[in-house]
Amino acid sequence: MGLKLDTSGLLKGLGEADIKMKAAVGVYCDAAGKKLEREAKANRPWTDRQPLARPTIKGGKEWQGSKCRVFVSGNTDYFEYLEFAHEKKYAILWPTIQANSKKMLEGMHKILEK
């Protein structure tokens, strides 16, 4: 007398749930990155003297193995000076991340609870 248990359906269901979860996380992370981009462009503390810095601010997500990374970046050669020089008076990327990180983590927590 023994117990036979067919777990193939369970494993298939878990695999589908994993795919759906990864898709949901990817969509959320991309939306969060785009939100960071919009806010950084809108709230920049400098006046555009050259039309280069603001358009090069990009936000989004990228997968690194099984981890999804949200990013916002400035892509001109002088962006590091905007962020770090002049007592960080013109910084926008890090302040934008700090202002939104709690909400982003709360949103991710809601996704992972499901």
Backbone as XML, in Angstrom:
<?xml version="1.0"?>
<chain id="A" units="angstrom">
  <residue number="1" name="MET">
    <atom name="N" x="0.846" y="-1.160" z="0.000"/>
    <atom name="CA" x="0.000" y="0.000" z="0.000"/>
    <atom name="C" x="0.899" y="1.234" z="0.000"/>
  </residue>
  <residue number="2" name="GLY">
    <atom name="N" x="0.651" y="2.136" z="-0.892"/>
    <atom name="CA" x="1.455" y="3.343" z="-0.982"/>
    <atom name="C" x="0.614" y="4.509" z="-1.463"/>
  </residue>
  <residue number="3" name="LEU">
    <atom name="N" x="1.210" y="5.606" z="-1.429"/>
    <atom name="CA" x="0.528" y="6.826" z="-1.849"/>
    <atom name="C" x="1.194" y="7.306" z="-3.121"/>
  </residue>
  <residue number="4" name="LYS">
    <atom name="N" x="0.405" y="7.486" z="-4.146"/>
    <atom name="CA" x="0.911" y="8.026" z="-5.396"/>
    <atom name="C" x="0.424" y="9.463" z="-5.519"/>
  </residue>
  <residue number="5" name="LEU">
    <atom name="N" x="1.344" y="10.318" z="-5.824"/>
    <atom name="CA" x="1.004" y="11.729" z="-5.953"/>
    <atom name="C" x="1.607" y="12.245" z="-7.248"/>
  </residue>
  <residue number="6" name="ASP">
    <atom name="N" x="0.770" y="12.744" z="-8.110"/>
    <atom name="CA" x="1.234" y="13.312" z="-9.375"/>
    <atom name="C" x="1.431" y="14.817" z="-9.184"/>
  </residue>
  <residue number="7" name="THR">
    <atom name="N" x="2.675" y="15.239" z="-9.157"/>
    <atom name="CA" x="2.977" y="16.654" z="-8.926"/>
    <atom name="C" x="3.230" y="17.422" z="-10.217"/>
  </residue>
  <residue number="8" name="SER">
    <atom name="N" x="3.046" y="16.801" z="-11.352"/>
    <atom name="CA" x="3.343" y="17.490" z="-12.611"/>
    <atom name="C" x="2.450" y="18.718" z="-12.796"/>
  </residue>
  <residue number="9" name="GLY">
    <atom name="N" x="1.183" y="18.601" z="-12.434"/>
    <atom name="CA" x="0.280" y="19.753" z="-12.535"/>
    <atom name="C" x="0.680" y="20.869" z="-11.586"/>
  </residue>
  <residue number="10" name="LEU">
    <atom name="N" x="1.108" y="20.492" z="-10.393"/>
    <atom name="CA" x="1.540" y="21.475" z="-9.405"/>
    <atom name="C" x="2.787" y="22.213" z="-9.892"/>
  </residue>
  <residue number="11" name="LEU">
    <atom name="N" x="3.747" y="21.454" z="-10.399"/>
    <atom name="CA" x="4.980" y="22.074" z="-10.886"/>
    <atom name="C" x="4.713" y="22.988" z="-12.079"/>
  </residue>
  <residue number="12" name="LYS">
    <atom name="N" x="3.808" y="22.556" z="-12.952"/>
    <atom name="CA" x="3.449" y="23.391" z="-14.097"/>
    <atom name="C" x="2.791" y="24.684" z="-13.614"/>
  </residue>
  <residue number="13" name="GLY">
    <atom name="N" x="1.894" y="24.562" z="-12.648"/>
    <atom name="CA" x="1.222" y="25.738" z="-12.090"/>
    <atom name="C" x="2.189" y="26.686" z="-11.413"/>
  </residue>
  <residue number="14" name="LEU">
    <atom name="N" x="3.160" y="26.134" z="-10.688"/>
    <atom name="CA" x="4.164" y="26.978" z="-10.035"/>
    <atom name="C" x="5.029" y="27.692" z="-11.064"/>
  </residue>
  <residue number="15" name="GLY">
    <atom name="N" x="5.353" y="26.988" z="-12.138"/>
    <atom name="CA" x="6.141" y="27.605" z="-13.204"/>
    <atom name="C" x="5.391" y="28.749" z="-13.865"/>
  </residue>
  <residue number="16" name="GLU">
    <atom name="N" x="4.092" y="28.560" z="-14.097"/>
    <atom name="CA" x="3.274" y="29.621" z="-14.686"/>
    <atom name="C" x="3.153" y="30.806" z="-13.732"/>
  </residue>
  <residue number="17" name="ALA">
    <atom name="N" x="3.013" y="30.526" z="-12.438"/>
    <atom name="CA" x="2.926" y="31.602" z="-11.444"/>
    <atom name="C" x="4.228" y="32.393" z="-11.409"/>
  </residue>
  <residue number="18" name="ASP">
    <atom name="N" x="5.357" y="31.691" z="-11.535"/>
    <atom name="CA" x="6.659" y="32.361" z="-11.537"/>
    <atom name="C" x="6.795" y="33.281" z="-12.750"/>
  </residue>
  <residue number="19" name="ILE">
    <atom name="N" x="6.343" y="32.824" z="-13.895"/>
    <atom name="CA" x="6.402" y="33.636" z="-15.115"/>
    <atom name="C" x="5.518" y="34.875" z="-14.972"/>
  </residue>
  <residue number="20" name="LYS">
    <atom name="N" x="4.311" y="34.690" z="-14.427"/>
    <atom name="CA" x="3.403" y="35.826" z="-14.234"/>
    <atom name="C" x="3.977" y="36.822" z="-13.233"/>
  </residue>
  <residue number="21" name="MET">
    <atom name="N" x="4.589" y="36.313" z="-12.168"/>
    <atom name="CA" x="5.181" y="37.188" z="-11.155"/>
    <atom name="C" x="6.331" y="37.988" z="-11.758"/>
  </residue>
  <residue number="22" name="LYS">
    <atom name="N" x="7.172" y="37.323" z="-12.547"/>
    <atom name="CA" x="8.304" y="38.017" z="-13.166"/>
    <atom name="C" x="7.803" y="39.089" z="-14.130"/>
  </residue>
  <residue number="23" name="ALA">
    <atom name="N" x="6.746" y="38.791" z="-14.863"/>
    <atom name="CA" x="6.181" y="39.784" z="-15.779"/>
    <atom name="C" x="5.623" y="40.975" z="-15.010"/>
  </residue>
  <residue number="24" name="ALA">
    <atom name="N" x="4.918" y="40.715" z="-13.913"/>
    <atom name="CA" x="4.351" y="41.798" z="-13.103"/>
    <atom name="C" x="5.452" y="42.665" z="-12.504"/>
  </residue>
  <residue number="25" name="VAL">
    <atom name="N" x="6.500" y="42.040" z="-12.017"/>
    <atom name="CA" x="7.626" y="42.784" z="-11.445"/>
    <atom name="C" x="8.291" y="43.636" z="-12.530"/>
  </residue>
  <residue number="26" name="GLY">
    <atom name="N" x="8.470" y="43.074" z="-13.716"/>
    <atom name="CA" x="9.086" y="43.821" z="-14.812"/>
    <atom name="C" x="8.268" y="45.035" z="-15.218"/>
  </residue>
  <residue number="27" name="VAL">
    <atom name="N" x="6.961" y="44.867" z="-15.320"/>
    <atom name="CA" x="6.084" y="45.988" z="-15.682"/>
    <atom name="C" x="6.141" y="47.066" z="-14.605"/>
  </residue>
  <residue number="28" name="TYR">
    <atom name="N" x="6.081" y="46.651" z="-13.339"/>
    <atom name="CA" x="6.116" y="47.617" z="-12.241"/>
    <atom name="C" x="7.447" y="48.373" z="-12.215"/>
  </residue>
  <residue number="29" name="CYS">
    <atom name="N" x="8.543" y="47.644" z="-12.354"/>
    <atom name="CA" x="9.864" y="48.283" z="-12.312"/>
    <atom name="C" x="10.045" y="49.258" z="-13.468"/>
  </residue>
  <residue number="30" name="ASP">
    <atom name="N" x="9.565" y="48.904" z="-14.651"/>
    <atom name="CA" x="9.680" y="49.807" z="-15.788"/>
    <atom name="C" x="8.858" y="51.071" z="-15.551"/>
  </residue>
  <residue number="31" name="ALA">
    <atom name="N" x="7.648" y="50.917" z="-15.019"/>
    <atom name="CA" x="6.811" y="52.081" z="-14.719"/>
    <atom name="C" x="7.466" y="52.965" z="-13.659"/>
  </residue>
  <residue number="32" name="ALA">
    <atom name="N" x="8.079" y="52.345" z="-12.654"/>
    <atom name="CA" x="8.759" y="53.111" z="-11.604"/>
    <atom name="C" x="9.941" y="53.884" z="-12.181"/>
  </residue>
  <residue number="33" name="GLY">
    <atom name="N" x="10.708" y="53.260" z="-13.060"/>
    <atom name="CA" x="11.838" y="53.935" z="-13.691"/>
    <atom name="C" x="11.401" y="55.099" z="-14.569"/>
  </residue>
  <residue number="34" name="LYS">
    <atom name="N" x="10.319" y="54.912" z="-15.307"/>
    <atom name="CA" x="9.799" y="55.991" z="-16.154"/>
    <atom name="C" x="9.272" y="57.143" z="-15.302"/>
  </residue>
  <residue number="35" name="LYS">
    <atom name="N" x="8.699" y="56.816" z="-14.142"/>
    <atom name="CA" x="8.228" y="57.860" z="-13.224"/>
    <atom name="C" x="9.416" y="58.669" z="-12.700"/>
  </residue>
  <residue number="36" name="LEU">
    <atom name="N" x="10.495" y="57.991" z="-12.343"/>
    <atom name="CA" x="11.703" y="58.691" z="-11.901"/>
    <atom name="C" x="12.215" y="59.625" z="-12.998"/>
  </residue>
  <residue number="37" name="GLU">
    <atom name="N" x="12.196" y="59.147" z="-14.230"/>
    <atom name="CA" x="12.641" y="59.965" z="-15.361"/>
    <atom name="C" x="11.783" y="61.223" z="-15.496"/>
  </residue>
  <residue number="38" name="ARG">
    <atom name="N" x="10.456" y="61.051" z="-15.473"/>
    <atom name="CA" x="9.559" y="62.206" z="-15.601"/>
    <atom name="C" x="9.787" y="63.226" z="-14.487"/>
  </residue>
  <residue number="39" name="GLU">
    <atom name="N" x="9.889" y="62.738" z="-13.254"/>
    <atom name="CA" x="10.066" y="63.649" z="-12.124"/>
    <atom name="C" x="11.418" y="64.354" z="-12.168"/>
  </residue>
  <residue number="40" name="ALA">
    <atom name="N" x="12.462" y="63.645" z="-12.553"/>
    <atom name="CA" x="13.786" y="64.268" z="-12.635"/>
    <atom name="C" x="13.801" y="65.360" z="-13.705"/>
  </residue>
  <residue number="41" name="LYS">
    <atom name="N" x="13.175" y="65.094" z="-14.837"/>
    <atom name="CA" x="13.123" y="66.104" z="-15.895"/>
    <atom name="C" x="12.294" y="67.313" z="-15.471"/>
  </residue>
  <residue number="42" name="ALA">
    <atom name="N" x="11.191" y="67.077" z="-14.801"/>
    <atom name="CA" x="10.290" y="68.168" z="-14.409"/>
    <atom name="C" x="10.852" y="69.011" z="-13.269"/>
  </residue>
  <residue number="43" name="ASN">
    <atom name="N" x="11.586" y="68.397" z="-12.359"/>
    <atom name="CA" x="12.027" y="69.087" z="-11.145"/>
    <atom name="C" x="13.502" y="69.461" z="-11.141"/>
  </residue>
  <residue number="44" name="ARG">
    <atom name="N" x="14.149" y="69.445" z="-12.280"/>
    <atom name="CA" x="15.576" y="69.762" z="-12.326"/>
    <atom name="C" x="15.801" y="71.156" z="-11.755"/>
  </residue>
  <residue number="45" name="PRO">
    <atom name="N" x="16.844" y="71.338" z="-10.943"/>
    <atom name="CA" x="17.071" y="72.630" z="-10.289"/>
    <atom name="C" x="17.914" y="73.600" z="-11.115"/>
  </residue>
  <residue number="46" name="TRP">
    <atom name="N" x="18.213" y="73.273" z="-12.341"/>
    <atom name="CA" x="19.031" y="74.152" z="-13.160"/>
    <atom name="C" x="18.201" y="74.692" z="-14.325"/>
  </residue>
  <residue number="47" name="THR">
    <atom name="N" x="18.703" y="75.765" z="-14.927"/>
    <atom name="CA" x="18.107" y="76.334" z="-16.130"/>
    <atom name="C" x="18.850" y="75.751" z="-17.317"/>
  </residue>
  <residue number="48" name="ASP">
    <atom name="N" x="18.114" y="75.266" z="-18.300"/>
    <atom name="CA" x="18.753" y="74.699" z="-19.489"/>
    <atom name="C" x="19.463" y="75.801" z="-20.270"/>
  </residue>
  <residue number="49" name="ARG">
    <atom name="N" x="20.775" y="75.716" z="-20.328"/>
    <atom name="CA" x="21.555" y="76.648" z="-21.139"/>
    <atom name="C" x="21.921" y="75.975" z="-22.471"/>
  </residue>
  <residue number="50" name="GLN">
    <atom name="N" x="22.080" y="74.680" z="-22.405"/>
    <atom name="CA" x="22.270" y="73.865" z="-23.601"/>
    <atom name="C" x="21.192" y="72.792" z="-23.554"/>
  </residue>
  <residue number="51" name="PRO">
    <atom name="N" x="20.645" y="72.449" z="-24.670"/>
    <atom name="CA" x="19.552" y="71.467" z="-24.660"/>
    <atom name="C" x="20.052" y="70.023" z="-24.599"/>
  </residue>
  <residue number="52" name="LEU">
    <atom name="N" x="21.008" y="69.741" z="-23.712"/>
    <atom name="CA" x="21.589" y="68.404" z="-23.680"/>
    <atom name="C" x="21.254" y="67.621" z="-22.419"/>
  </residue>
  <residue number="53" name="ALA">
    <atom name="N" x="21.320" y="68.244" z="-21.262"/>
    <atom name="CA" x="21.205" y="67.495" z="-20.007"/>
    <atom name="C" x="19.816" y="66.895" z="-19.813"/>
  </residue>
  <residue number="54" name="ARG">
    <atom name="N" x="18.783" y="67.698" z="-19.923"/>
    <atom name="CA" x="17.428" y="67.207" z="-19.636"/>
    <atom name="C" x="16.995" y="66.065" z="-20.564"/>
  </residue>
  <residue number="55" name="PRO">
    <atom name="N" x="17.179" y="66.173" z="-21.876"/>
    <atom name="CA" x="16.729" y="65.072" z="-22.738"/>
    <atom name="C" x="17.477" y="63.756" z="-22.519"/>
  </residue>
  <residue number="56" name="THR">
    <atom name="N" x="18.676" y="63.830" z="-21.924"/>
    <atom name="CA" x="19.433" y="62.591" z="-21.739"/>
    <atom name="C" x="19.108" y="61.884" z="-20.430"/>
  </residue>
  <residue number="57" name="ILE">
    <atom name="N" x="18.239" y="62.463" z="-19.611"/>
    <atom name="CA" x="17.810" y="61.762" z="-18.393"/>
    <atom name="C" x="16.926" y="60.604" z="-18.835"/>
  </residue>
  <residue number="58" name="LYS">
    <atom name="N" x="17.300" y="59.413" z="-18.457"/>
    <atom name="CA" x="16.560" y="58.206" z="-18.840"/>
    <atom name="C" x="16.255" y="57.380" z="-17.602"/>
  </residue>
  <residue number="59" name="GLY">
    <atom name="N" x="15.092" y="56.794" z="-17.572"/>
    <atom name="CA" x="14.704" y="55.909" z="-16.480"/>
    <atom name="C" x="14.069" y="54.658" z="-17.044"/>
  </residue>
  <residue number="60" name="GLY">
    <atom name="N" x="14.164" y="53.578" z="-16.307"/>
    <atom name="CA" x="13.582" y="52.324" z="-16.761"/>
    <atom name="C" x="13.972" y="51.190" z="-15.846"/>
  </residue>
  <residue number="61" name="LYS">
    <atom name="N" x="14.037" y="50.005" z="-16.428"/>
    <atom name="CA" x="14.419" y="48.816" z="-15.664"/>
    <atom name="C" x="15.331" y="47.959" z="-16.509"/>
  </residue>
  <residue number="62" name="GLU">
    <atom name="N" x="16.109" y="47.124" z="-15.818"/>
    <atom name="CA" x="16.927" y="46.134" z="-16.513"/>
    <atom name="C" x="17.020" y="44.899" z="-15.636"/>
  </residue>
  <residue number="63" name="TRP">
    <atom name="N" x="16.998" y="43.759" z="-16.273"/>
    <atom name="CA" x="17.113" y="42.494" z="-15.548"/>
    <atom name="C" x="18.581" y="42.136" z="-15.417"/>
  </residue>
  <residue number="64" name="GLN">
    <atom name="N" x="18.972" y="41.753" z="-14.225"/>
    <atom name="CA" x="20.313" y="41.235" z="-13.958"/>
    <atom name="C" x="20.111" y="39.864" z="-13.336"/>
  </residue>
  <residue number="65" name="GLY">
    <atom name="N" x="20.091" y="38.851" z="-14.189"/>
    <atom name="CA" x="19.762" y="37.506" z="-13.718"/>
    <atom name="C" x="18.301" y="37.470" z="-13.316"/>
  </residue>
  <residue number="66" name="SER">
    <atom name="N" x="18.035" y="37.113" z="-12.087"/>
    <atom name="CA" x="16.653" y="37.052" z="-11.608"/>
    <atom name="C" x="16.242" y="38.331" z="-10.878"/>
  </residue>
  <residue number="67" name="LYS">
    <atom name="N" x="17.109" y="39.329" z="-10.875"/>
    <atom name="CA" x="16.817" y="40.587" z="-10.179"/>
    <atom name="C" x="16.474" y="41.674" z="-11.190"/>
  </residue>
  <residue number="68" name="CYS">
    <atom name="N" x="15.470" y="42.450" z="-10.851"/>
    <atom name="CA" x="15.065" y="43.564" z="-11.692"/>
    <atom name="C" x="15.561" y="44.851" z="-11.044"/>
  </residue>
  <residue number="69" name="ARG">
    <atom name="N" x="16.284" y="45.646" z="-11.792"/>
    <atom name="CA" x="16.890" y="46.867" z="-11.271"/>
    <atom name="C" x="16.211" y="48.077" z="-11.902"/>
  </residue>
  <residue number="70" name="VAL">
    <atom name="N" x="15.729" y="48.990" z="-11.067"/>
    <atom name="CA" x="15.140" y="50.245" z="-11.525"/>
    <atom name="C" x="16.267" y="51.272" z="-11.595"/>
  </residue>
  <residue number="71" name="PHE">
    <atom name="N" x="16.286" y="52.087" z="-12.649"/>
    <atom name="CA" x="17.352" y="53.077" z="-12.761"/>
    <atom name="C" x="16.825" y="54.407" z="-13.283"/>
  </residue>
  <residue number="72" name="VAL">
    <atom name="N" x="17.552" y="55.443" z="-12.954"/>
    <atom name="CA" x="17.414" y="56.757" z="-13.576"/>
    <atom name="C" x="18.839" y="57.270" z="-13.737"/>
  </residue>
  <residue number="73" name="SER">
    <atom name="N" x="19.148" y="57.790" z="-14.914"/>
    <atom name="CA" x="20.521" y="58.212" z="-15.173"/>
    <atom name="C" x="20.544" y="59.456" z="-16.048"/>
  </residue>
  <residue number="74" name="GLY">
    <atom name="N" x="21.637" y="60.189" z="-15.949"/>
    <atom name="CA" x="21.899" y="61.323" z="-16.823"/>
    <atom name="C" x="23.052" y="60.947" z="-17.731"/>
  </residue>
  <residue number="75" name="ASN">
    <atom name="N" x="22.913" y="61.204" z="-19.003"/>
    <atom name="CA" x="23.861" y="60.647" z="-19.966"/>
    <atom name="C" x="24.601" y="61.697" z="-20.791"/>
  </residue>
  <residue number="76" name="THR">
    <atom name="N" x="25.085" y="62.741" z="-20.137"/>
    <atom name="CA" x="25.996" y="63.667" z="-20.801"/>
    <atom name="C" x="27.308" y="63.643" z="-20.035"/>
  </residue>
  <residue number="77" name="ASP">
    <atom name="N" x="28.360" y="64.092" z="-20.684"/>
    <atom name="CA" x="29.667" y="64.032" z="-20.029"/>
    <atom name="C" x="29.774" y="64.973" z="-18.833"/>
  </residue>
  <residue number="78" name="TYR">
    <atom name="N" x="28.912" y="65.969" z="-18.723"/>
    <atom name="CA" x="28.990" y="66.879" z="-17.582"/>
    <atom name="C" x="27.919" y="66.620" z="-16.523"/>
  </residue>
  <residue number="79" name="PHE">
    <atom name="N" x="27.174" y="65.536" z="-16.662"/>
    <atom name="CA" x="26.114" y="65.261" z="-15.692"/>
    <atom name="C" x="26.673" y="64.997" z="-14.297"/>
  </residue>
  <residue number="80" name="GLU">
    <atom name="N" x="27.850" y="64.402" z="-14.218"/>
    <atom name="CA" x="28.448" y="64.161" z="-12.896"/>
    <atom name="C" x="28.710" y="65.473" z="-12.167"/>
  </residue>
  <residue number="81" name="TYR">
    <atom name="N" x="29.007" y="66.543" z="-12.898"/>
    <atom name="CA" x="29.205" y="67.843" z="-12.256"/>
    <atom name="C" x="27.882" y="68.412" z="-11.747"/>
  </residue>
  <residue number="82" name="LEU">
    <atom name="N" x="26.822" y="68.195" z="-12.516"/>
    <atom name="CA" x="25.505" y="68.636" z="-12.045"/>
    <atom name="C" x="25.132" y="67.922" z="-10.746"/>
  </residue>
  <residue number="83" name="GLU">
    <atom name="N" x="25.478" y="66.651" z="-10.648"/>
    <atom name="CA" x="25.095" y="65.860" z="-9.471"/>
    <atom name="C" x="25.992" y="66.086" z="-8.261"/>
  </residue>
  <residue number="84" name="PHE">
    <atom name="N" x="27.289" y="66.293" z="-8.474"/>
    <atom name="CA" x="28.224" y="66.278" z="-7.350"/>
    <atom name="C" x="28.930" y="67.604" z="-7.064"/>
  </residue>
  <residue number="85" name="ALA">
    <atom name="N" x="29.017" y="68.506" z="-8.022"/>
    <atom name="CA" x="29.727" y="69.768" z="-7.789"/>
    <atom name="C" x="28.789" y="70.806" z="-7.165"/>
  </residue>
  <residue number="86" name="HIS">
    <atom name="N" x="29.351" y="71.919" z="-6.771"/>
    <atom name="CA" x="28.587" y="73.043" z="-6.211"/>
    <atom name="C" x="27.726" y="72.622" z="-5.022"/>
  </residue>
  <residue number="87" name="GLU">
    <atom name="N" x="28.302" y="71.837" z="-4.110"/>
    <atom name="CA" x="27.603" y="71.325" z="-2.921"/>
    <atom name="C" x="26.294" y="70.612" z="-3.298"/>
  </residue>
  <residue number="88" name="LYS">
    <atom name="N" x="26.285" y="69.963" z="-4.459"/>
    <atom name="CA" x="25.141" y="69.208" z="-4.976"/>
    <atom name="C" x="23.907" y="70.085" z="-5.183"/>
  </residue>
  <residue number="89" name="LYS">
    <atom name="N" x="24.140" y="71.353" z="-5.434"/>
    <atom name="CA" x="23.053" y="72.312" z="-5.651"/>
    <atom name="C" x="22.204" y="71.945" z="-6.869"/>
  </residue>
  <residue number="90" name="TYR">
    <atom name="N" x="22.811" y="71.342" z="-7.879"/>
    <atom name="CA" x="22.094" y="71.011" z="-9.110"/>
    <atom name="C" x="21.762" y="69.526" z="-9.228"/>
  </residue>
  <residue number="91" name="ALA">
    <atom name="N" x="21.930" y="68.789" z="-8.153"/>
    <atom name="CA" x="21.645" y="67.344" z="-8.172"/>
    <atom name="C" x="20.152" y="67.106" z="-8.351"/>
  </residue>
  <residue number="92" name="ILE">
    <atom name="N" x="19.810" y="66.127" z="-9.165"/>
    <atom name="CA" x="18.404" y="65.769" z="-9.347"/>
    <atom name="C" x="18.187" y="64.262" z="-9.304"/>
  </residue>
  <residue number="93" name="LEU">
    <atom name="N" x="19.147" y="63.462" z="-9.721"/>
    <atom name="CA" x="18.925" y="62.014" z="-9.795"/>
    <atom name="C" x="18.772" y="61.396" z="-8.406"/>
  </residue>
  <residue number="94" name="TRP">
    <atom name="N" x="19.750" y="61.593" z="-7.542"/>
    <atom name="CA" x="19.685" y="60.999" z="-6.202"/>
    <atom name="C" x="18.518" y="61.565" z="-5.390"/>
  </residue>
  <residue number="95" name="PRO">
    <atom name="N" x="18.276" y="62.875" z="-5.398"/>
    <atom name="CA" x="17.106" y="63.373" z="-4.672"/>
    <atom name="C" x="15.785" y="62.790" z="-5.181"/>
  </residue>
  <residue number="96" name="THR">
    <atom name="N" x="15.689" y="62.546" z="-6.482"/>
    <atom name="CA" x="14.473" y="61.947" z="-7.035"/>
    <atom name="C" x="14.321" y="60.512" z="-6.549"/>
  </residue>
  <residue number="97" name="ILE">
    <atom name="N" x="15.415" y="59.768" z="-6.520"/>
    <atom name="CA" x="15.372" y="58.389" z="-6.012"/>
    <atom name="C" x="14.965" y="58.383" z="-4.548"/>
  </residue>
  <residue number="98" name="GLN">
    <atom name="N" x="15.574" y="59.249" z="-3.749"/>
    <atom name="CA" x="15.248" y="59.296" z="-2.324"/>
    <atom name="C" x="13.786" y="59.659" z="-2.094"/>
  </residue>
  <residue number="99" name="ALA">
    <atom name="N" x="13.261" y="60.583" z="-2.871"/>
    <atom name="CA" x="11.879" y="61.022" z="-2.691"/>
    <atom name="C" x="10.872" y="59.936" z="-3.056"/>
  </residue>
  <residue number="100" name="ASN">
    <atom name="N" x="11.250" y="59.004" z="-3.925"/>
    <atom name="CA" x="10.308" y="58.000" z="-4.416"/>
    <atom name="C" x="10.568" y="56.586" z="-3.931"/>
  </residue>
  <residue number="101" name="SER">
    <atom name="N" x="11.683" y="56.334" z="-3.269"/>
    <atom name="CA" x="12.055" y="54.953" z="-2.936"/>
    <atom name="C" x="11.047" y="54.279" z="-2.008"/>
  </residue>
  <residue number="102" name="LYS">
    <atom name="N" x="10.519" y="54.982" z="-1.033"/>
    <atom name="CA" x="9.567" y="54.364" z="-0.107"/>
    <atom name="C" x="8.304" y="53.921" z="-0.841"/>
  </residue>
  <residue number="103" name="LYS">
    <atom name="N" x="7.766" y="54.786" z="-1.702"/>
    <atom name="CA" x="6.564" y="54.432" z="-2.462"/>
    <atom name="C" x="6.832" y="53.261" z="-3.406"/>
  </residue>
  <residue number="104" name="MET">
    <atom name="N" x="8.014" y="53.253" z="-4.025"/>
    <atom name="CA" x="8.341" y="52.156" z="-4.941"/>
    <atom name="C" x="8.428" y="50.834" z="-4.192"/>
  </residue>
  <residue number="105" name="LEU">
    <atom name="N" x="9.043" y="50.847" z="-3.020"/>
    <atom name="CA" x="9.153" y="49.616" z="-2.230"/>
    <atom name="C" x="7.788" y="49.151" z="-1.732"/>
  </residue>
  <residue number="106" name="GLU">
    <atom name="N" x="6.926" y="50.084" z="-1.349"/>
    <atom name="CA" x="5.573" y="49.712" z="-0.922"/>
    <atom name="C" x="4.797" y="49.085" z="-2.075"/>
  </residue>
  <residue number="107" name="GLY">
    <atom name="N" x="4.928" y="49.651" z="-3.263"/>
    <atom name="CA" x="4.262" y="49.092" z="-4.436"/>
    <atom name="C" x="4.775" y="47.703" z="-4.772"/>
  </residue>
  <residue number="108" name="MET">
    <atom name="N" x="6.076" y="47.506" z="-4.673"/>
    <atom name="CA" x="6.651" y="46.182" z="-4.938"/>
    <atom name="C" x="6.179" y="45.182" z="-3.897"/>
  </residue>
  <residue number="109" name="HIS">
    <atom name="N" x="6.072" y="45.620" z="-2.664"/>
    <atom name="CA" x="5.592" y="44.740" z="-1.593"/>
    <atom name="C" x="4.170" y="44.263" z="-1.893"/>
  </residue>
  <residue number="110" name="LYS">
    <atom name="N" x="3.328" y="45.153" z="-2.403"/>
    <atom name="CA" x="1.950" y="44.774" z="-2.747"/>
    <atom name="C" x="1.925" y="43.723" z="-3.853"/>
  </residue>
  <residue number="111" name="ILE">
    <atom name="N" x="2.814" y="43.865" z="-4.826"/>
    <atom name="CA" x="2.874" y="42.877" z="-5.910"/>
    <atom name="C" x="3.315" y="41.524" z="-5.373"/>
  </residue>
  <residue number="112" name="LEU">
    <atom name="N" x="4.325" y="41.528" z="-4.523"/>
    <atom name="CA" x="4.884" y="40.271" z="-4.024"/>
    <atom name="C" x="3.977" y="39.595" z="-3.004"/>
  </residue>
  <residue number="113" name="GLU">
    <atom name="N" x="3.054" y="40.341" z="-2.393"/>
    <atom name="CA" x="2.105" y="39.741" z="-1.448"/>
    <atom name="C" x="1.129" y="38.810" z="-2.144"/>
  </residue>
  <residue number="114" name="LYS">
    <atom name="N" x="0.802" y="39.111" z="-3.387"/>
    <atom name="CA" x="-0.241" y="38.368" z="-4.115"/>
    <atom name="C" x="0.172" y="36.963" z="-4.433"/>
  </residue>
</chain>
